[in-house]
Amino acid sequence: MVQHIRVRDVVRATTANLGPQQRALRVPYDMFHPKGAVLIRDGSVEWAEGQEVRSARYTEAVLGDCHPGERVLICLTPSAPEPEWCLYEVESVE
């Protein structure tokens, strides 16, 4: 049984160990290196990358269903007035 999942914040290069029930949003791999947090709007995400503002659809998931190498959006402060969704890469599942 999965106990914790190690993830790396793609933008800030920090790591965290999270539980398998952590909410995650699966996004296309072309969300490669956003500048800062990502905006969630009506079933899609928007992010700045280079000089462009890009958008894509996401799929709801829990972190326990993800695998190493997968990139997902995670919000570590869901109760904040303006939750911040950031891109994380799953490093390991233990």
C-alpha positions in Angstrom: 0.0 0.0 0.0 1.3 3.5 -0.9 2.3 5.4 2.2 3.8 8.6 0.7 4.7 10.1 -2.6 7.7 12.3 -3.1 7.0 15.2 -5.5 9.2 18.1 -6.8 7.9 21.6 -7.5 9.0 22.2 -11.1 9.2 26.0 -10.7 10.7 26.3 -7.2 12.8 23.1 -7.2 11.6 22.1 -3.7 10.4 18.7 -2.7 7.6 17.4 -0.5 6.3 14.0 0.7 2.5 13.8 0.3 -0.2 11.2 1.0 -1.9 9.1 -1.6 -5.3 10.9 -1.1 -3.8 14.4 -2.0 -6.0 15.9 -4.8 -4.1 16.3 -8.1 -4.9 17.6 -11.5 -3.5 15.7 -14.5 -2.3 18.1 -17.3 -0.8 17.6 -20.7 3.0 17.2 -20.9 3.3 20.4 -22.9 2.9 22.3 -19.6 6.6 22.1 -19.4 7.9 25.0 -17.2 5.2 27.5 -16.2 6.2 30.9 -14.7 4.7 30.7 -11.2 1.3 29.4 -10.2 -1.3 28.1 -12.7 -4.9 29.5 -12.9 -7.8 27.1 -12.8 -10.9 28.2 -14.8 -14.0 26.4 -15.9 -12.5 22.9 -16.5 -9.2 24.3 -17.9 -5.9 25.6 -16.7 -4.0 28.7 -17.9 -0.3 29.4 -17.4 2.4 31.7 -18.6 5.4 30.1 -20.4 7.9 32.2 -22.1 6.1 35.2 -23.6 2.9 33.1 -24.1 -0.3 32.5 -22.1 -1.3 28.9 -22.8 -4.3 26.8 -21.8 -5.3 23.2 -21.6 -7.9 20.8 -20.1 -7.1 18.9 -16.9 -8.4 15.6 -15.3 -9.1 15.2 -11.6 -7.1 12.5 -9.8 -5.6 11.6 -6.5 -1.8 11.4 -6.1 -1.9 7.7 -5.3 -3.0 7.0 -8.9 -0.1 8.8 -10.4 3.3 7.3 -11.3 6.9 8.5 -11.2 7.7 11.0 -14.0 4.1 12.2 -14.3 3.5 15.9 -13.9 0.4 17.1 -12.0 -0.9 20.3 -10.5 -1.2 20.3 -6.7 -2.6 22.9 -4.3 -1.0 22.7 -0.9 -3.2 25.5 0.5 -6.8 24.5 -0.6 -8.5 26.6 2.1 -6.7 29.8 1.2 -8.8 32.6 -0.2 -7.0 32.2 -3.6 -5.6 28.7 -3.7 -2.3 28.4 -5.6 -1.9 25.4 -8.0 1.7 24.6 -8.9 3.2 22.0 -11.2 4.9 19.1 -9.5 6.7 16.1 -10.9 6.1 12.8 -9.1 9.6 11.5 -8.1 8.8 8.3 -6.2 5.9 6.3 -4.9 6.6 4.3 -1.7 
